[in-house]
Amino acid sequence: TLIFCFMQEKLVRQGSQKRARFERLKDEITNFVLANHGCSAQSIVANLSHDKAMRNHGLTTRKVGFFISRNLAEKLTWWQDHKAGRRVYGDRARVQK
């Protein structure tokens, strides 16, 4: 039973590098969107990949859109830009209801 308990505990824990990467991604996306209200996922990916040197994270516009809606919904929101036909992201506190 000692081995079973150890294996079960190991499955529940998340690696520190994975957690650190997740938190850094959350912080970088939040900071960029708060500074650039009304930006697209394409501009977020460009900023992270080129300016913040997160090239090896495999970021795409689709992944960023899913990430924001799943993990940052309490701070950030999106709306449809009908001229460009895409989602744009901004601070939830600045969007009129």
Buried (B, 14 or more C-beta within 10 A) or exposed (E): EEEEEEEEEEEEEEEEEEEEEEEBBBEBBBEBBBEBEBBBBEBBBBBBBEEBEBEEBEBEBEBBBEBBBEBBEEBBBBEEEEEEEBBBBBBBEEEEE
